């Protein structure tokens, strides 16, 4: 009962804090606090003059509030967002405001853009508040600051307010906003708020607008080691129907109508002469180099999983050979497969999958490993990223190596299982989440010294 009431109280407190921040300027909040404190101390007017201070402060706020009755201006709002951002890296975007009024100017204003609120659930709050991190008895009982931190992380970012100059009629202004992303995945923008202060500078007249938008935030990316063995082309038993015509062997599939961008050398002139419509020959690629990026998410949420996703995103966003197909195999609540390169898809789609990945149940690794092993005949090389280590994952790596695949494996756990410690024979590159850049740099240097000069970058 208390926990449900606590959630309602915390949410109400967050709404009130945001309303005070938007409606009152810093000077206005100071006057409001003075009025409240003076009223509390001025109950007995025979012993103190605090009530006079409270009356004066309240009078100032009432005079300022009269200016809130002004008629609103017709405004148009629009955002210009980048294609995507990165966790922990500030990004800039533009919010454009147009004054549609033909006669009235927009005074100087403060613009506040917000992300859609995402309130924590009771279970999330309970897991987030760890006893060793509590700040005191009041925080232990109420936990408002902890709740605000969790709510801010779920919302996904911080956007500082920006001040704008007066805007004449029929004029437009573009304000550069700064977003500090706090988590990966899609961030959803709500309605922006424009505050016009009264002449006393105490209270803001608010006007909201803007259509909902969303922005994809990718995991943080690093410079990663190259794969220390070359990749060979392998026969694709099922063919690759949509692959581009780059490769060693192609098989004729069918005739079809000409489409813009088709190579002229593939035109079937006899069919064109017979039908009067340009006809081209369609082929299938039989031999391709395929790099499997195998990412295990069968673990609990936390830093090891985020580090594993960062390594996967680093490989996808890095320089890739033009003639290599990258197959992403991601285990979430269900097995996800995505291919990029050679006309099969784009890396952007695979990065979106990583950005929105959710952890799977730890017991799902057996199903994930079995699905991956069925795809090995078409794979030329593999990069395996594991957020934890146990005997099952060791056996999985041994099976991959037994197939003769060039293999590189990363482990991002801060501690390995005592029952199955990592050994040199496992060939695993250990990366600590708290020092990823240093560990990856060390592995890059070691692999660069040991790898042959002809190795193909992965």
Secondary structure as the mmCIF struct_conf table of DSSP 4:
data_model
#
loop_
_struct_conf.conf_type_id
_struct_conf.id
_struct_conf.beg_label_comp_id
_struct_conf.beg_label_asym_id
_struct_conf.beg_label_seq_id
_struct_conf.end_label_comp_id
_struct_conf.end_label_asym_id
_struct_conf.end_label_seq_id
HELX_RH_AL_P HELX_RH_AL_P1 UNK A 2 UNK A 23
STRN STRN1 UNK A 24 UNK A 24
HELX_RH_AL_P HELX_RH_AL_P2 UNK A 26 UNK A 41
TURN_TY1_P TURN_TY1_P1 UNK A 42 UNK A 42
BEND BEND1 UNK A 43 UNK A 44
TURN_TY1_P TURN_TY1_P2 UNK A 45 UNK A 47
BEND BEND2 UNK A 49 UNK A 49
HELX_RH_AL_P HELX_RH_AL_P3 UNK A 50 UNK A 66
HELX_RH_3T_P HELX_RH_3T_P1 UNK A 67 UNK A 69
BEND BEND3 UNK A 70 UNK A 70
HELX_LH_PP_P HELX_LH_PP_P1 UNK A 71 UNK A 74
STRN STRN2 UNK A 75 UNK A 80
BEND BEND4 UNK A 83 UNK A 83
STRN STRN3 UNK A 84 UNK A 86
TURN_TY1_P TURN_TY1_P3 UNK A 87 UNK A 88
STRN STRN4 UNK A 89 UNK A 89
STRN STRN5 UNK A 91 UNK A 99
BEND BEND5 UNK A 102 UNK A 103
STRN STRN6 UNK A 106 UNK A 106
BEND BEND6 UNK A 108 UNK A 108
STRN STRN7 UNK A 109 UNK A 112
STRN STRN8 UNK A 115 UNK A 115
HELX_LH_PP_P HELX_LH_PP_P2 UNK A 116 UNK A 117
HELX_LH_PP_P HELX_LH_PP_P3 UNK A 119 UNK A 121
HELX_RH_AL_P HELX_RH_AL_P4 UNK A 122 UNK A 128
HELX_RH_3T_P HELX_RH_3T_P2 UNK A 131 UNK A 133
BEND BEND7 UNK A 136 UNK A 136
HELX_RH_AL_P HELX_RH_AL_P5 UNK A 137 UNK A 141
TURN_TY1_P TURN_TY1_P4 UNK A 142 UNK A 142
HELX_RH_AL_P HELX_RH_AL_P6 UNK A 144 UNK A 155
TURN_TY1_P TURN_TY1_P5 UNK A 156 UNK A 156
STRN STRN9 UNK A 157 UNK A 159
STRN STRN10 UNK A 162 UNK A 164
STRN STRN11 UNK A 167 UNK A 167
TURN_TY1_P TURN_TY1_P6 UNK A 169 UNK A 170
STRN STRN12 UNK A 172 UNK A 181
BEND BEND8 UNK A 183 UNK A 184
STRN STRN13 UNK A 185 UNK A 189
STRN STRN14 UNK A 192 UNK A 197
TURN_TY1_P TURN_TY1_P7 UNK A 199 UNK A 200
BEND BEND9 UNK A 201 UNK A 202
STRN STRN15 UNK A 203 UNK A 203
STRN STRN16 UNK A 204 UNK A 209
STRN STRN17 UNK A 213 UNK A 218
HELX_LH_PP_P HELX_LH_PP_P4 UNK A 219 UNK A 220
HELX_LH_PP_P HELX_LH_PP_P5 UNK A 225 UNK A 227
BEND BEND10 UNK A 228 UNK A 229
STRN STRN18 UNK A 234 UNK A 240
TURN_TY1_P TURN_TY1_P8 UNK A 241 UNK A 242
BEND BEND11 UNK A 245 UNK A 245
BEND BEND12 UNK A 247 UNK A 248
STRN STRN19 UNK A 250 UNK A 257
TURN_TY1_P TURN_TY1_P9 UNK A 260 UNK A 261
HELX_RH_3T_P HELX_RH_3T_P3 UNK A 264 UNK A 266
STRN STRN20 UNK A 267 UNK A 267
HELX_RH_AL_P HELX_RH_AL_P7 UNK A 269 UNK A 275
BEND BEND13 UNK A 276 UNK A 277
STRN STRN21 UNK A 279 UNK A 295
BEND BEND14 UNK A 299 UNK A 299
BEND BEND15 UNK A 301 UNK A 302
HELX_RH_AL_P HELX_RH_AL_P8 UNK A 303 UNK A 317
BEND BEND16 UNK A 318 UNK A 318
TURN_TY1_P TURN_TY1_P10 UNK A 322 UNK A 323
STRN STRN22 UNK A 324 UNK A 331
BEND BEND17 UNK A 332 UNK A 334
STRN STRN23 UNK A 335 UNK A 340
BEND BEND18 UNK A 341 UNK A 341
TURN_TY1_P TURN_TY1_P11 UNK A 342 UNK A 343
BEND BEND19 UNK A 344 UNK A 344
HELX_RH_AL_P HELX_RH_AL_P9 UNK A 347 UNK A 355
TURN_TY1_P TURN_TY1_P12 UNK A 356 UNK A 356
HELX_LH_PP_P HELX_LH_PP_P6 UNK A 359 UNK A 361
HELX_RH_3T_P HELX_RH_3T_P4 UNK A 362 UNK A 364
HELX_RH_AL_P HELX_RH_AL_P10 UNK A 365 UNK A 373
TURN_TY1_P TURN_TY1_P13 UNK A 374 UNK A 375
HELX_RH_3T_P HELX_RH_3T_P5 UNK A 376 UNK A 378
BEND BEND20 UNK A 380 UNK A 380
STRN STRN24 UNK A 381 UNK A 386
BEND BEND21 UNK A 387 UNK A 388
HELX_RH_AL_P HELX_RH_AL_P11 UNK A 391 UNK A 402
TURN_TY1_P TURN_TY1_P14 UNK A 403 UNK A 404
STRN STRN25 UNK A 406 UNK A 411
BEND BEND22 UNK A 414 UNK A 415
HELX_RH_3T_P HELX_RH_3T_P6 UNK A 418 UNK A 420
HELX_RH_3T_P HELX_RH_3T_P7 UNK A 424 UNK A 426
STRN STRN26 UNK A 428 UNK A 430
HELX_RH_3T_P HELX_RH_3T_P8 UNK A 433 UNK A 435
HELX_RH_AL_P HELX_RH_AL_P12 UNK A 436 UNK A 450
BEND BEND23 UNK A 451 UNK A 451
TURN_TY1_P TURN_TY1_P15 UNK A 453 UNK A 454
HELX_LH_PP_P HELX_LH_PP_P7 UNK A 455 UNK A 457
#
